[in-house]
Each structure stands twice: as C-alpha cells, then as structure tokens.
Amino acid sequence: MAKPGRPPYLTAMPSPFHIEDAAGAAARREASVQRLRDETGIDEAMIDALVERFYARVRDDHLIGPIFADHITEWAPHLAQMKLFWSSVALSTGAYQGRPMPKHLPLPIDARHFDRWLELFVETAHTLCPPVAAAHFIERARRIAESLELGVATASGAILAKGERFIRKAEAWTPE
C-alpha cells in the first residue's frame, strides 16, 4: 500500500531478488576458490614460491630492477602484498584489498618495462608451475600488464589505439 502523498507506483514491494547472507556468500566464494585450486593445482605454497622466485629475478634484472630498487626499500612487506595479490588474481580469494594502478602511474615505465616484467614472469611460471597452473598465471599476468600499461599511458597523456603500445619519448642526447 502506498504511503500518503506517495504515488502508487512508488509503493515498496518485496524484491524478486534474494539477498544472500554473508555466510552464504563466503561459502560460495570458498567453493569457487576450491574449484580453481582443483582445476589448476594452484595453492598458497605455489603462489609463495612463484612470487619469491619472480621478484628475486626482478631485483637482479638490468631494466626493471633499478625501478623497483628506487621504490621498494623493504621487500618483505612488498612480497607479502604480492602474495595476497596473486592469491586474489589466481584463485579469486579476495585476500588483496589494495589498488595497484595508482602505485604504477608515477613510475618512469612504458611498454619495454611491461614486456620485460612479463618475460620474467612467464619464464618463472613455466619453471616452477605445472602447465595448467602456469597458463592460468600467465593469462592473468598478461591482462595485468596490459591494463597497467594502458593506465600509465593515459596518465602520461597518451591515448592508445587498439594494439598500440606506449613508449616514452627519450630525451635528446647532447654532448657535454
């Protein structure tokens, strides 16, 4: 029944959609996570090994290592966050609550850096993970690299066409 002064079409009606309680949502998420674990073989131990080995390679890399070194002084907290991030990305656990895009926007990076990051990630995943798990990680890593590259390009004032890559203009070299 409509309230006085309210048109009849604004009468409150029971929703045809059932709003699930928090326990039900948590159970659905856990079932989904378990399904991904079963399909891929990915677990926290694999994520831990992948993140540790990958970032060890990143730190030693001639192209992207210096960028990380300029911005990360405490590696343990960063690695802990990356493990939560990959748990969320690979298994949909929801463990990571951060926002990676704003952290990447001010960095002096472009397509070359994302390509190297991806190259190291692919090599590490293939080395450490069974084929199904490696493919699962790599597909997500490709999407992440593409998304971050687009975000960095846009923040730098570049509007990329489909398939176009972002390369920062190099400053002209002049002899001293």
Buried (B, 14 or more C-beta within 10 A) or exposed (E): EEEEEEEEEEEEEEEEEEEEEEEEEEEEBEEEBEEBBEEBBBEBEBBBBBBBBBBBBBBEBEBBBEBBEEEBEEBEEBBEBBBBBBBBBBBEBEBBEEEBEEEBBEBEBBBBBBBBBBBBBBEBBBEBBEEEBBBBBBEBBBEBBBBBBBBBBEBBEBEEEEEEBBEBEEEEEEEE
